[in-house]
């Protein structure tokens, strides 16, 4: 991974953190707000396995735990699980069309994120924190993903992967 790519990943993580913080303002309680970390987990997996990306997703998850008062480790677990599913979707042999890989990456990422959040919440004694309001947020994230993925991954990388 080049230094320019690492800087790009850091910029995306900071933007995802700011997007998440904006959605947690007091006046935004009733609105659906996208979970930007899942965009990164699904989109950056198209580049391939990277410890740098996994570390950045972990740090973003810890920030999300702090902002959302979630049990520590729940969002890093959810983001890393989503990243893992997206990696599997992108590395299918024989290769599948890009549209299917992206659909599996984002929808599979949501499913494992919900499971991971439920497990982390149950262990921490907050079994209901991952349900309810997050469903709308997941829907908003999925609806905006086709637009955001062009920002996350440059066209040269998307073409090189398939």
Secondary structure as UniProt FT lines:
FT   HELIX           3..23
FT   HELIX           26..28
FT   TURN            29..30
FT   HELIX           36..44
FT   HELIX           45..47
FT   HELIX           51..68
FT   TURN            72..73
FT   HELIX           74..90
FT   HELIX           98..124
FT   TURN            127..130
FT   HELIX           133..152
FT   HELIX           155..161
//
